[in-house]
Amino acid sequence: MADMADRFKWEGRWDQLKGRAKQMWGDLTDDDMDVAEGNMDELIGRIKERTGESVESIQRRLADVSGELRDRF
């Protein structure tokens, strides 16, 4: 049962993270987000491809957002 609860928490956070990523990087499309579904490395690669931003910068920004979301749950 705890695994199910953890999965739902992750899915909820992932949905919120996707929304925040689309706000921060307006070049992301719904297709980008669908392809990256649940895969942080894929999301980072998509953002880098669309924006040219460094991987380190993307990781820092996503870590900040992830921390904010984690603190809310």
PyRosetta script that sets phi, psi and omega in degrees:
from pyrosetta import init, pose_from_sequence

init()
pose = pose_from_sequence("MADMADRFKWEGRWDQLKGRAKQMWGDLTDDDMDVAEGNMDELIGRIKERTGESVESIQRRLADVSGELRDRF")
pose.set_psi(1, -38.6)
pose.set_omega(1, 179.4)
pose.set_phi(2, -63.6)
pose.set_psi(2, -36.2)
pose.set_omega(2, 177.8)
pose.set_phi(3, -60.6)
pose.set_psi(3, -41.1)
pose.set_omega(3, 179.4)
pose.set_phi(4, -64.0)
pose.set_psi(4, -44.3)
pose.set_omega(4, 179.6)
pose.set_phi(5, -63.5)
pose.set_psi(5, -42.6)
pose.set_omega(5, 178.2)
pose.set_phi(6, -62.1)
pose.set_psi(6, -40.9)
pose.set_omega(6, 179.6)
pose.set_phi(7, -62.4)
pose.set_psi(7, -43.6)
pose.set_omega(7, 180.0)
pose.set_phi(8, -66.1)
pose.set_psi(8, -38.1)
pose.set_omega(8, 175.9)
pose.set_phi(9, -62.0)
pose.set_psi(9, -46.1)
pose.set_omega(9, 179.7)
pose.set_phi(10, -61.2)
pose.set_psi(10, -45.2)
pose.set_omega(10, -179.1)
pose.set_phi(11, -62.2)
pose.set_psi(11, -40.0)
pose.set_omega(11, 177.8)
pose.set_phi(12, -64.5)
pose.set_psi(12, -43.2)
pose.set_omega(12, 178.1)
pose.set_phi(13, -66.8)
pose.set_psi(13, -39.9)
pose.set_omega(13, 179.5)
pose.set_phi(14, -61.3)
pose.set_psi(14, -43.4)
pose.set_omega(14, 178.6)
pose.set_phi(15, -61.1)
pose.set_psi(15, -41.9)
pose.set_omega(15, 178.7)
pose.set_phi(16, -68.5)
pose.set_psi(16, -39.7)
pose.set_omega(16, 178.2)
pose.set_phi(17, -62.4)
pose.set_psi(17, -41.9)
pose.set_omega(17, 178.0)
pose.set_phi(18, -59.6)
pose.set_psi(18, -45.1)
pose.set_omega(18, 179.7)
pose.set_phi(19, -62.1)
pose.set_psi(19, -43.3)
pose.set_omega(19, 178.9)
pose.set_phi(20, -65.7)
pose.set_psi(20, -39.9)
pose.set_omega(20, 179.1)
pose.set_phi(21, -62.0)
pose.set_psi(21, -42.2)
pose.set_omega(21, 178.8)
pose.set_phi(22, -64.6)
pose.set_psi(22, -32.9)
pose.set_omega(22, 176.4)
pose.set_phi(23, -69.3)
pose.set_psi(23, -42.9)
pose.set_omega(23, -176.6)
pose.set_phi(24, -73.6)
pose.set_psi(24, -35.6)
pose.set_omega(24, -178.7)
pose.set_phi(25, -122.6)
pose.set_psi(25, 88.7)
pose.set_omega(25, -175.2)
pose.set_phi(26, -61.5)
pose.set_psi(26, -15.0)
pose.set_omega(26, -179.7)
pose.set_phi(27, -77.7)
pose.set_psi(27, -11.6)
pose.set_omega(27, -179.5)
pose.set_phi(28, -72.1)
pose.set_psi(28, 141.0)
pose.set_omega(28, 178.5)
pose.set_phi(29, -106.5)
pose.set_psi(29, 167.6)
pose.set_omega(29, 174.4)
pose.set_phi(30, -61.8)
pose.set_psi(30, -35.4)
pose.set_omega(30, 177.0)
pose.set_phi(31, -61.7)
pose.set_psi(31, -42.3)
pose.set_omega(31, 176.9)
pose.set_phi(32, -57.2)
pose.set_psi(32, -44.7)
pose.set_omega(32, -177.0)
pose.set_phi(33, -68.9)
pose.set_psi(33, -37.6)
pose.set_omega(33, 178.5)
pose.set_phi(34, -64.8)
pose.set_psi(34, -42.1)
pose.set_omega(34, -180.0)
pose.set_phi(35, -65.2)
pose.set_psi(35, -37.8)
pose.set_omega(35, -176.8)
pose.set_phi(36, -80.0)
pose.set_psi(36, -6.4)
pose.set_omega(36, -171.2)
pose.set_phi(37, -35.6)
pose.set_psi(37, 108.4)
pose.set_omega(37, 175.7)
pose.set_phi(38, 78.1)
pose.set_psi(38, 0.0)
pose.set_omega(38, -175.7)
pose.set_phi(39, -116.5)
pose.set_psi(39, 103.8)
pose.set_omega(39, -176.0)
pose.set_phi(40, -62.6)
pose.set_psi(40, -39.8)
pose.set_omega(40, 179.3)
pose.set_phi(41, -62.4)
pose.set_psi(41, -40.4)
pose.set_omega(41, 178.0)
pose.set_phi(42, -65.0)
pose.set_psi(42, -41.8)
pose.set_omega(42, 178.4)
pose.set_phi(43, -61.3)
pose.set_psi(43, -45.4)
pose.set_omega(43, 179.4)
pose.set_phi(44, -61.2)
pose.set_psi(44, -43.2)
pose.set_omega(44, 178.5)
pose.set_phi(45, -62.1)
pose.set_psi(45, -41.0)
pose.set_omega(45, 178.3)
pose.set_phi(46, -64.2)
pose.set_psi(46, -43.6)
pose.set_omega(46, 179.5)
pose.set_phi(47, -63.3)
pose.set_psi(47, -45.3)
pose.set_omega(47, 179.3)
pose.set_phi(48, -60.1)
pose.set_psi(48, -44.3)
pose.set_omega(48, 180.0)
pose.set_phi(49, -61.8)
pose.set_psi(49, -42.3)
pose.set_omega(49, -177.4)
pose.set_phi(50, -75.2)
pose.set_psi(50, -34.5)
pose.set_omega(50, -169.8)
pose.set_phi(51, -112.0)
pose.set_psi(51, -23.1)
pose.set_omega(51, -174.8)
pose.set_phi(52, 78.7)
pose.set_psi(52, 3.6)
pose.set_omega(52, 179.0)
pose.set_phi(53, -68.2)
pose.set_psi(53, 149.5)
pose.set_omega(53, -179.0)
pose.set_phi(54, -68.7)
pose.set_psi(54, 150.7)
pose.set_omega(54, 178.1)
pose.set_phi(55, -58.0)
pose.set_psi(55, -42.6)
pose.set_omega(55, -178.5)
pose.set_phi(56, -61.4)
pose.set_psi(56, -41.9)
pose.set_omega(56, 179.2)
pose.set_phi(57, -65.4)
pose.set_psi(57, -43.5)
pose.set_omega(57, 178.8)
pose.set_phi(58, -62.3)
pose.set_psi(58, -45.8)
pose.set_omega(58, -180.0)
pose.set_phi(59, -60.1)
pose.set_psi(59, -42.3)
pose.set_omega(59, 178.8)
pose.set_phi(60, -61.5)
pose.set_psi(60, -47.1)
pose.set_omega(60, -177.8)
pose.set_phi(61, -64.8)
pose.set_psi(61, -41.9)
pose.set_omega(61, 178.6)
pose.set_phi(62, -68.2)
pose.set_psi(62, -35.7)
pose.set_omega(62, 177.5)
pose.set_phi(63, -63.1)
pose.set_psi(63, -40.5)
pose.set_omega(63, 177.7)
pose.set_phi(64, -61.0)
pose.set_psi(64, -46.6)
pose.set_omega(64, -180.0)
pose.set_phi(65, -65.0)
pose.set_psi(65, -43.7)
pose.set_omega(65, 179.6)
pose.set_phi(66, -60.3)
pose.set_psi(66, -40.7)
pose.set_omega(66, 177.9)
pose.set_phi(67, -63.0)
pose.set_psi(67, -41.0)
pose.set_omega(67, 177.6)
pose.set_phi(68, -62.5)
pose.set_psi(68, -43.9)
pose.set_omega(68, -179.3)
pose.set_phi(69, -67.1)
pose.set_psi(69, -40.6)
pose.set_omega(69, 179.8)
pose.set_phi(70, -62.3)
pose.set_psi(70, -39.0)
pose.set_omega(70, -179.1)
pose.set_phi(71, -67.2)
pose.set_psi(71, -24.4)
pose.set_omega(71, -179.0)
pose.set_phi(72, -78.3)
pose.set_psi(72, -21.7)
pose.set_omega(72, -176.5)
pose.set_phi(73, -99.3)
pose.dump_pdb("model.pdb")
